[in-house]
Amino acid sequence: MLPNVRRRDALILLLPALVLFAILTLYPLGRGLALSLFITDYGFEGARFVGLDNFVDLLSDRFFLGAVWNTVVFTVLATVSEVLLGLMLALLINRKFPGRRVVIPLLIMPFMLSTMVVTAIWRAWFHYDFGFLNNLLAAVALPPVEWLFDPDLAMLSLVLVDLWQTAPLTFLILLAGLQSIPPEIYEAARLDRATPWQIFRYVTLPLITPHLALAALLRSIDSFKIFDKVYALTGGGPGNATETLSMYVYRLGFRFFDIGFASAAAVVMIVVAGALAAIYVSRILRGGSHVA
């Protein structure tokens, strides 16, 4: 009888959280899924049921396919660059040197800033006439660049902004991984006359692989749903060169009020993001990453 009482008490304690979860998460997801089956400009009143036609039409919409491609490109470039930069910084900082306690807070400061502050800083740096980056180019006798208005550079500029703000997160994860390695392992490798590259390749890298996977998963999930930097810096332009899936859904739903079509695109986003999240959760449940 006692276990049943404890189970009932646990359910009572969890009930408020479950109600909030249902209201704030399950209901919006369910409503979005339902709206994706209709052609509508707001709700269900006057809506026309079309079944899966919205999803079929997405596959023939060049703007949707372009948004998918832009999202994939941004996710891959941002994730790879941030993990690599975070690893290099972690390797440099994972040793004693004068001023180390000052350098670490300075490195993580960009991550502590809000995205709007970060985009304001970088918008000034990207300015064609007075921006910091073009002034650097002028200092080495190179012509100025339209960072945010050149279709070939706009996406790379967004990746650069994201790299500056969020590489500190991967740096902290990987630094924690490096500091969790017992120093005796390194001492044994040096006694065996292993070179620094061999120590990194056969000792450090295998031991921080779970941390690398964690950093890559977290950054890929966050990069996939990028919206704020795109909205603040390029608005999806020039043309549709930087329009991601989030911007595509925003444009359809809140500018053209095609709620059904926008909901179908949002469902696709949820499925992909859910798959990435499932990979992350499965690693935790298997104990593959003890730093989560």
VOBA-550343 format. One record per residue (C-alpha): x, y, z; residue in three letters. Coordinates in pm, 1 decimal, decimal comma. Layout:
REM VOBA-550343
<r X="X" Y="Y" Z="Z" type="ALA"/>
...
END
This chain:
REM VOBA-550343
<r X="0,0" Y="0,0" Z="0,0" type="MET"/>
<r X="286,7" Y="234,3" Z="81,2" type="LEU"/>
<r X="434,4" Y="233,0" Z="-272,3" type="PRO"/>
<r X="90,8" Y="327,0" Z="-411,1" type="ASN"/>
<r X="67,0" Y="619,1" Z="-169,4" type="VAL"/>
<r X="411,6" Y="739,5" Z="-266,9" type="ARG"/>
<r X="322,7" Y="711,2" Z="-633,9" type="ARG"/>
<r X="3,4" Y="910,1" Z="-578,3" type="ARG"/>
<r X="191,3" Y="1179,0" Z="-382,1" type="ASP"/>
<r X="451,7" Y="1200,4" Z="-657,2" type="ALA"/>
<r X="181,0" Y="1247,9" Z="-918,9" type="LEU"/>
<r X="18,7" Y="1521,8" Z="-709,8" type="ILE"/>
<r X="350,2" Y="1702,6" Z="-678,5" type="LEU"/>
<r X="414,5" Y="1668,4" Z="-1051,5" type="LEU"/>
<r X="63,4" Y="1776,8" Z="-1152,3" type="LEU"/>
<r X="130,4" Y="2155,6" Z="-1169,3" type="PRO"/>
<r X="437,5" Y="2099,1" Z="-1387,6" type="ALA"/>
<r X="245,7" Y="1857,0" Z="-1610,9" type="LEU"/>
<r X="-37,8" Y="2107,8" Z="-1653,2" type="VAL"/>
<r X="206,4" Y="2383,5" Z="-1748,2" type="LEU"/>
<r X="384,3" Y="2148,1" Z="-1987,3" type="PHE"/>
<r X="54,2" Y="2057,5" Z="-2152,7" type="ALA"/>
<r X="-52,7" Y="2422,6" Z="-2186,3" type="ILE"/>
<r X="280,0" Y="2568,3" Z="-2297,7" type="LEU"/>
<r X="417,9" Y="2280,3" Z="-2505,2" type="THR"/>
<r X="172,2" Y="2006,0" Z="-2599,3" type="LEU"/>
<r X="-116,0" Y="2236,9" Z="-2693,2" type="TYR"/>
<r X="91,8" Y="2464,2" Z="-2925,2" type="PRO"/>
<r X="249,4" Y="2159,8" Z="-3088,1" type="LEU"/>
<r X="-86,4" Y="1992,4" Z="-3138,7" type="GLY"/>
<r X="-247,8" Y="2309,2" Z="-3272,2" type="ARG"/>
<r X="40,2" Y="2370,1" Z="-3509,7" type="GLY"/>
<r X="16,5" Y="2014,1" Z="-3639,6" type="LEU"/>
<r X="-358,4" Y="2051,7" Z="-3688,5" type="ALA"/>
<r X="-323,0" Y="2387,5" Z="-3868,5" type="LEU"/>
<r X="-66,9" Y="2234,0" Z="-4104,9" type="SER"/>
<r X="-350,3" Y="2025,3" Z="-4252,3" type="LEU"/>
<r X="-556,8" Y="2331,6" Z="-4349,6" type="PHE"/>
<r X="-536,8" Y="2636,6" Z="-4572,2" type="ILE"/>
<r X="-608,2" Y="2924,5" Z="-4338,1" type="THR"/>
<r X="-496,6" Y="3279,6" Z="-4264,9" type="ASP"/>
<r X="-548,2" Y="3258,7" Z="-3888,0" type="TYR"/>
<r X="-741,7" Y="2983,3" Z="-3711,8" type="GLY"/>
<r X="-985,5" Y="2707,3" Z="-3797,7" type="PHE"/>
<r X="-1279,6" Y="2937,4" Z="-3874,4" type="GLU"/>
<r X="-1320,7" Y="2943,7" Z="-4249,7" type="GLY"/>
<r X="-1026,6" Y="2709,7" Z="-4294,1" type="ALA"/>
<r X="-1022,9" Y="2453,1" Z="-4576,5" type="ARG"/>
<r X="-895,6" Y="2104,8" Z="-4499,6" type="PHE"/>
<r X="-628,6" Y="1990,8" Z="-4746,9" type="VAL"/>
<r X="-468,0" Y="1700,4" Z="-4560,4" type="GLY"/>
<r X="-102,9" Y="1655,2" Z="-4647,8" type="LEU"/>
<r X="-115,6" Y="1887,6" Z="-4950,2" type="ASP"/>
<r X="74,9" Y="2160,2" Z="-4763,0" type="ASN"/>
<r X="363,7" Y="1920,2" Z="-4703,0" type="PHE"/>
<r X="360,2" Y="1809,1" Z="-5067,3" type="VAL"/>
<r X="360,7" Y="2171,7" Z="-5182,8" type="ASP"/>
<r X="659,0" Y="2245,7" Z="-4959,8" type="LEU"/>
<r X="869,6" Y="2002,4" Z="-5161,5" type="LEU"/>
<r X="803,1" Y="2202,4" Z="-5478,1" type="SER"/>
<r X="850,6" Y="2545,1" Z="-5318,6" type="ASP"/>
<r X="1193,3" Y="2674,3" Z="-5420,2" type="ARG"/>
<r X="1192,2" Y="2921,2" Z="-5131,3" type="PHE"/>
<r X="1140,9" Y="2638,2" Z="-4881,7" type="PHE"/>
<r X="1412,0" Y="2427,8" Z="-5043,5" type="LEU"/>
<r X="1640,8" Y="2730,2" Z="-5041,0" type="GLY"/>
<r X="1567,0" Y="2787,2" Z="-4672,2" type="ALA"/>
<r X="1645,4" Y="2421,7" Z="-4599,4" type="VAL"/>
<r X="1975,8" Y="2450,2" Z="-4784,2" type="TRP"/>
<r X="2065,9" Y="2774,9" Z="-4604,9" type="ASN"/>
<r X="1981,8" Y="2618,9" Z="-4268,9" type="THR"/>
<r X="2194,5" Y="2312,3" Z="-4338,1" type="VAL"/>
<r X="2486,9" Y="2525,6" Z="-4458,1" type="VAL"/>
<r X="2468,3" Y="2752,4" Z="-4155,6" type="PHE"/>
<r X="2433,5" Y="2459,9" Z="-3913,8" type="THR"/>
<r X="2731,5" Y="2272,4" Z="-4057,0" type="VAL"/>
<r X="2960,0" Y="2576,3" Z="-4085,1" type="LEU"/>
<r X="2868,6" Y="2713,1" Z="-3742,6" type="ALA"/>
<r X="2891,1" Y="2379,1" Z="-3561,7" type="THR"/>
<r X="3223,3" Y="2272,3" Z="-3714,7" type="VAL"/>
<r X="3390,3" Y="2612,0" Z="-3672,5" type="SER"/>
<r X="3268,8" Y="2656,8" Z="-3315,3" type="GLU"/>
<r X="3377,9" Y="2310,3" Z="-3204,3" type="VAL"/>
<r X="3721,0" Y="2350,1" Z="-3367,5" type="LEU"/>
<r X="3775,7" Y="2698,1" Z="-3224,3" type="LEU"/>
<r X="3650,8" Y="2585,2" Z="-2883,7" type="GLY"/>
<r X="3893,3" Y="2291,5" Z="-2892,9" type="LEU"/>
<r X="4189,0" Y="2510,7" Z="-2986,5" type="MET"/>
<r X="4108,0" Y="2759,4" Z="-2711,0" type="LEU"/>
<r X="4061,4" Y="2480,8" Z="-2456,7" type="ALA"/>
<r X="4399,6" Y="2328,7" Z="-2547,7" type="LEU"/>
<r X="4567,9" Y="2667,4" Z="-2511,1" type="LEU"/>
<r X="4402,1" Y="2754,5" Z="-2180,2" type="ILE"/>
<r X="4443,3" Y="2408,5" Z="-2027,6" type="ASN"/>
<r X="4785,3" Y="2495,6" Z="-1891,0" type="ARG"/>
<r X="4917,4" Y="2731,9" Z="-1628,9" type="LYS"/>
<r X="5037,0" Y="3073,4" Z="-1741,5" type="PHE"/>
<r X="5032,2" Y="3426,7" Z="-1597,2" type="PRO"/>
<r X="4694,4" Y="3596,7" Z="-1633,5" type="GLY"/>
<r X="4498,5" Y="3276,9" Z="-1691,4" type="ARG"/>
<r X="4226,5" Y="3382,1" Z="-1446,5" type="ARG"/>
<r X="4177,4" Y="3701,9" Z="-1644,9" type="VAL"/>
<r X="4185,1" Y="3543,5" Z="-1990,8" type="VAL"/>
<r X="3907,8" Y="3290,5" Z="-1923,5" type="ILE"/>
<r X="3642,2" Y="3550,7" Z="-1824,5" type="PRO"/>
<r X="3738,0" Y="3760,9" Z="-2126,9" type="LEU"/>
<r X="3695,4" Y="3460,2" Z="-2356,2" type="LEU"/>
<r X="3348,2" Y="3375,2" Z="-2228,1" type="ILE"/>
<r X="3225,6" Y="3735,9" Z="-2216,9" type="MET"/>
<r X="3068,6" Y="3729,0" Z="-2568,7" type="PRO"/>
<r X="2853,9" Y="3432,9" Z="-2464,6" type="PHE"/>
<r X="2721,0" Y="3634,4" Z="-2170,3" type="MET"/>
<r X="2592,8" Y="3913,2" Z="-2396,0" type="LEU"/>
<r X="2238,6" Y="3910,3" Z="-2533,0" type="SER"/>
<r X="2198,8" Y="3842,3" Z="-2903,0" type="THR"/>
<r X="2063,7" Y="4191,6" Z="-2969,5" type="MET"/>
<r X="2374,8" Y="4345,6" Z="-2815,2" type="VAL"/>
<r X="2596,9" Y="4111,9" Z="-3018,0" type="VAL"/>
<r X="2419,6" Y="4193,2" Z="-3344,2" type="THR"/>
<r X="2439,0" Y="4566,7" Z="-3269,3" type="ALA"/>
<r X="2814,1" Y="4536,4" Z="-3218,4" type="ILE"/>
<r X="2865,6" Y="4339,1" Z="-3536,8" type="TRP"/>
<r X="2637,5" Y="4559,3" Z="-3743,3" type="ARG"/>
<r X="2869,0" Y="4848,3" Z="-3655,3" type="ALA"/>
<r X="3175,2" Y="4637,1" Z="-3736,5" type="TRP"/>
<r X="3024,6" Y="4536,0" Z="-4072,1" type="PHE"/>
<r X="2952,7" Y="4897,8" Z="-4174,6" type="HIS"/>
<r X="3082,2" Y="4961,3" Z="-4525,6" type="TYR"/>
<r X="3234,6" Y="5305,4" Z="-4465,0" type="ASP"/>
<r X="3321,3" Y="5312,1" Z="-4095,8" type="PHE"/>
<r X="3318,6" Y="4946,8" Z="-3987,1" type="GLY"/>
<r X="3605,6" Y="4792,3" Z="-3797,3" type="PHE"/>
<r X="3648,7" Y="4507,3" Z="-4047,6" type="LEU"/>
<r X="3667,7" Y="4731,1" Z="-4353,8" type="ASN"/>
<r X="3911,1" Y="4957,8" Z="-4170,3" type="ASN"/>
<r X="4131,5" Y="4651,7" Z="-4119,0" type="LEU"/>
<r X="4110,4" Y="4574,5" Z="-4491,1" type="LEU"/>
<r X="4199,7" Y="4933,8" Z="-4575,1" type="ALA"/>
<r X="4503,1" Y="4910,0" Z="-4345,3" type="ALA"/>
<r X="4644,2" Y="4635,4" Z="-4569,9" type="VAL"/>
<r X="4543,9" Y="4812,1" Z="-4893,3" type="ALA"/>
<r X="4241,5" Y="4592,0" Z="-4966,1" type="LEU"/>
<r X="3904,7" Y="4724,9" Z="-5090,2" type="PRO"/>
<r X="3604,6" Y="4741,8" Z="-4852,8" type="PRO"/>
<r X="3351,3" Y="4457,9" Z="-4853,0" type="VAL"/>
<r X="2971,3" Y="4457,8" Z="-4841,3" type="GLU"/>
<r X="2961,8" Y="4200,7" Z="-4562,8" type="TRP"/>
<r X="2584,9" Y="4179,3" Z="-4517,4" type="LEU"/>
<r X="2474,4" Y="4278,5" Z="-4867,8" type="PHE"/>
<r X="2688,2" Y="4047,0" Z="-5079,1" type="ASP"/>
<r X="2502,6" Y="3716,3" Z="-5140,5" type="PRO"/>
<r X="2833,3" Y="3529,8" Z="-5136,9" type="ASP"/>
<r X="2943,9" Y="3675,2" Z="-4802,5" type="LEU"/>
<r X="2622,9" Y="3728,8" Z="-4606,3" type="ALA"/>
<r X="2597,2" Y="3369,4" Z="-4480,2" type="MET"/>
<r X="2965,2" Y="3360,1" Z="-4383,9" type="LEU"/>
<r X="2916,0" Y="3688,3" Z="-4198,4" type="SER"/>
<r X="2633,0" Y="3534,3" Z="-3995,0" type="LEU"/>
<r X="2852,3" Y="3233,2" Z="-3916,6" type="VAL"/>
<r X="3128,1" Y="3469,9" Z="-3801,9" type="LEU"/>
<r X="2889,3" Y="3646,8" Z="-3563,5" type="VAL"/>
<r X="2761,0" Y="3316,6" Z="-3425,2" type="ASP"/>
<r X="3118,1" Y="3189,8" Z="-3389,9" type="LEU"/>
<r X="3219,1" Y="3495,7" Z="-3188,6" type="TRP"/>
<r X="2921,8" Y="3466,1" Z="-2952,1" type="GLN"/>
<r X="2887,9" Y="3092,1" Z="-2895,5" type="THR"/>
<r X="3235,3" Y="2941,1" Z="-2939,3" type="ALA"/>
<r X="3289,3" Y="3017,9" Z="-2566,8" type="PRO"/>
<r X="3024,1" Y="2755,2" Z="-2487,8" type="LEU"/>
<r X="3212,9" Y="2479,9" Z="-2670,6" type="THR"/>
<r X="3533,1" Y="2610,8" Z="-2514,5" type="PHE"/>
<r X="3391,3" Y="2565,7" Z="-2162,7" type="LEU"/>
<r X="3261,1" Y="2214,6" Z="-2240,1" type="ILE"/>
<r X="3591,9" Y="2100,9" Z="-2386,8" type="LEU"/>
<r X="3799,2" Y="2271,0" Z="-2117,4" type="LEU"/>
<r X="3598,6" Y="2077,8" Z="-1858,1" type="ALA"/>
<r X="3672,1" Y="1760,3" Z="-2053,4" type="GLY"/>
<r X="4045,3" Y="1831,7" Z="-2066,0" type="LEU"/>
<r X="4060,6" Y="1908,1" Z="-1694,7" type="GLN"/>
<r X="3884,8" Y="1580,0" Z="-1614,9" type="SER"/>
<r X="4173,0" Y="1377,9" Z="-1764,6" type="ILE"/>
<r X="4399,9" Y="1245,9" Z="-1485,3" type="PRO"/>
<r X="4752,1" Y="1394,4" Z="-1516,8" type="PRO"/>
<r X="4900,1" Y="1048,2" Z="-1450,7" type="GLU"/>
<r X="4794,7" Y="944,2" Z="-1801,7" type="ILE"/>
<r X="5001,1" Y="1224,1" Z="-1954,6" type="TYR"/>
<r X="5296,1" Y="1141,0" Z="-1730,4" type="GLU"/>
<r X="5284,4" Y="777,4" Z="-1844,3" type="ALA"/>
<r X="5272,3" Y="885,7" Z="-2210,1" type="ALA"/>
<r X="5573,8" Y="1112,2" Z="-2164,6" type="ARG"/>
<r X="5765,9" Y="830,3" Z="-1996,0" type="LEU"/>
<r X="5696,9" Y="624,7" Z="-2307,2" type="ASP"/>
<r X="5852,6" Y="913,0" Z="-2507,2" type="ARG"/>
<r X="5532,4" Y="999,6" Z="-2688,3" type="ALA"/>
<r X="5546,7" Y="1320,5" Z="-2893,1" type="THR"/>
<r X="5296,4" Y="1603,7" Z="-2824,1" type="PRO"/>
<r X="5104,3" Y="1507,5" Z="-3139,5" type="TRP"/>
<r X="5089,8" Y="1141,1" Z="-3032,7" type="GLN"/>
<r X="4967,4" Y="1243,2" Z="-2688,1" type="ILE"/>
<r X="4692,7" Y="1452,5" Z="-2844,0" type="PHE"/>
<r X="4600,1" Y="1189,6" Z="-3104,7" type="ARG"/>
<r X="4602,2" Y="878,1" Z="-2887,5" type="TYR"/>
<r X="4536,8" Y="1013,3" Z="-2536,1" type="VAL"/>
<r X="4359,4" Y="1348,8" Z="-2532,1" type="THR"/>
<r X="4130,0" Y="1311,7" Z="-2832,1" type="LEU"/>
<r X="3979,6" Y="971,5" Z="-2738,1" type="PRO"/>
<r X="3919,9" Y="1083,4" Z="-2379,4" type="LEU"/>
<r X="3735,4" Y="1403,7" Z="-2476,2" type="ILE"/>
<r X="3532,6" Y="1245,7" Z="-2757,3" type="THR"/>
<r X="3213,0" Y="1246,4" Z="-2543,5" type="PRO"/>
<r X="3266,1" Y="1617,6" Z="-2474,6" type="HIS"/>
<r X="3321,0" Y="1685,3" Z="-2844,3" type="LEU"/>
<r X="2998,5" Y="1499,2" Z="-2926,6" type="ALA"/>
<r X="2808,6" Y="1693,0" Z="-2661,5" type="LEU"/>
<r X="2938,3" Y="2028,2" Z="-2787,3" type="ALA"/>
<r X="2858,3" Y="1937,0" Z="-3148,6" type="ALA"/>
<r X="2505,3" Y="1820,4" Z="-3064,7" type="LEU"/>
<r X="2422,0" Y="2127,1" Z="-2856,7" type="LEU"/>
<r X="2554,7" Y="2364,0" Z="-3120,9" type="ARG"/>
<r X="2385,3" Y="2181,9" Z="-3409,8" type="SER"/>
<r X="2047,6" Y="2192,1" Z="-3233,0" type="ILE"/>
<r X="2084,4" Y="2561,9" Z="-3154,9" type="ASP"/>
<r X="2222,2" Y="2651,2" Z="-3499,6" type="SER"/>
<r X="1943,1" Y="2466,6" Z="-3678,8" type="PHE"/>
<r X="1678,0" Y="2694,8" Z="-3528,0" type="LYS"/>
<r X="1872,8" Y="3018,6" Z="-3584,1" type="ILE"/>
<r X="1643,3" Y="3317,7" Z="-3616,7" type="PHE"/>
<r X="1747,0" Y="3616,0" Z="-3405,8" type="ASP"/>
<r X="2081,0" Y="3690,7" Z="-3574,1" type="LYS"/>
<r X="1930,0" Y="3648,8" Z="-3920,5" type="VAL"/>
<r X="1636,3" Y="3873,8" Z="-3832,5" type="TYR"/>
<r X="1855,5" Y="4144,1" Z="-3677,7" type="ALA"/>
<r X="2137,3" Y="4150,0" Z="-3934,8" type="LEU"/>
<r X="2005,2" Y="4048,1" Z="-4277,4" type="THR"/>
<r X="1632,8" Y="3980,2" Z="-4250,9" type="GLY"/>
<r X="1693,2" Y="3677,0" Z="-4471,1" type="GLY"/>
<r X="1857,0" Y="3881,8" Z="-4746,5" type="GLY"/>
<r X="2009,8" Y="3985,0" Z="-4968,6" type="PRO"/>
<r X="1730,2" Y="3828,3" Z="-5168,9" type="GLY"/>
<r X="1687,1" Y="3495,0" Z="-4992,1" type="ASN"/>
<r X="2058,9" Y="3424,2" Z="-4948,2" type="ALA"/>
<r X="2034,8" Y="3393,4" Z="-4569,6" type="THR"/>
<r X="1671,1" Y="3294,0" Z="-4522,8" type="GLU"/>
<r X="1668,3" Y="2999,5" Z="-4283,3" type="THR"/>
<r X="1373,5" Y="2776,9" Z="-4198,0" type="LEU"/>
<r X="1287,7" Y="2992,8" Z="-3897,2" type="SER"/>
<r X="1284,2" Y="3306,6" Z="-4113,6" type="MET"/>
<r X="1081,1" Y="3123,0" Z="-4376,6" type="TYR"/>
<r X="815,5" Y="3028,0" Z="-4119,4" type="VAL"/>
<r X="815,5" Y="3383,2" Z="-3981,0" type="TYR"/>
<r X="776,2" Y="3536,3" Z="-4327,1" type="ARG"/>
<r X="487,8" Y="3307,6" Z="-4424,8" type="LEU"/>
<r X="307,3" Y="3322,1" Z="-4092,6" type="GLY"/>
<r X="352,4" Y="3681,2" Z="-3978,2" type="PHE"/>
<r X="400,7" Y="3874,7" Z="-4301,0" type="ARG"/>
<r X="176,5" Y="3690,1" Z="-4545,7" type="PHE"/>
<r X="-50,3" Y="3521,7" Z="-4286,7" type="PHE"/>
<r X="-39,4" Y="3187,0" Z="-4465,1" type="ASP"/>
<r X="-73,9" Y="3005,9" Z="-4133,0" type="ILE"/>
<r X="-141,6" Y="2659,8" Z="-4273,4" type="GLY"/>
<r X="163,6" Y="2655,8" Z="-4500,3" type="PHE"/>
<r X="381,0" Y="2812,1" Z="-4228,1" type="ALA"/>
<r X="261,5" Y="2549,2" Z="-3979,6" type="SER"/>
<r X="358,5" Y="2271,4" Z="-4221,2" type="ALA"/>
<r X="709,4" Y="2415,9" Z="-4247,9" type="ALA"/>
<r X="723,7" Y="2449,0" Z="-3869,6" type="ALA"/>
<r X="626,8" Y="2082,4" Z="-3831,5" type="VAL"/>
<r X="918,7" Y="1985,7" Z="-4055,4" type="VAL"/>
<r X="1147,3" Y="2195,7" Z="-3834,7" type="MET"/>
<r X="1012,1" Y="2029,7" Z="-3521,2" type="ILE"/>
<r X="1069,5" Y="1681,4" Z="-3662,2" type="VAL"/>
<r X="1432,1" Y="1755,4" Z="-3753,7" type="VAL"/>
<r X="1505,9" Y="1936,7" Z="-3427,5" type="ALA"/>
<r X="1335,7" Y="1654,1" Z="-3237,4" type="GLY"/>
<r X="1556,4" Y="1399,6" Z="-3412,7" type="ALA"/>
<r X="1868,5" Y="1592,1" Z="-3310,1" type="LEU"/>
<r X="1738,4" Y="1622,5" Z="-2955,0" type="ALA"/>
<r X="1663,6" Y="1247,9" Z="-2947,3" type="ALA"/>
<r X="2024,8" Y="1175,7" Z="-3038,8" type="ILE"/>
<r X="2139,8" Y="1398,8" Z="-2755,1" type="TYR"/>
<r X="1903,2" Y="1238,4" Z="-2502,6" type="VAL"/>
<r X="1996,5" Y="887,0" Z="-2613,3" type="SER"/>
<r X="2362,2" Y="963,6" Z="-2549,2" type="ARG"/>
<r X="2277,2" Y="1078,9" Z="-2197,9" type="ILE"/>
<r X="2063,7" Y="773,0" Z="-2124,6" type="LEU"/>
<r X="2340,2" Y="543,0" Z="-2247,9" type="ARG"/>
<r X="2587,5" Y="729,9" Z="-2031,8" type="GLY"/>
<r X="2781,4" Y="827,6" Z="-2339,1" type="GLY"/>
<r X="2836,1" Y="1181,8" Z="-2211,5" type="SER"/>
<r X="2889,0" Y="1226,5" Z="-1840,2" type="HIS"/>
<r X="2925,8" Y="1601,6" Z="-1873,5" type="VAL"/>
<r X="2567,4" Y="1677,4" Z="-1976,0" type="ALA"/>
END
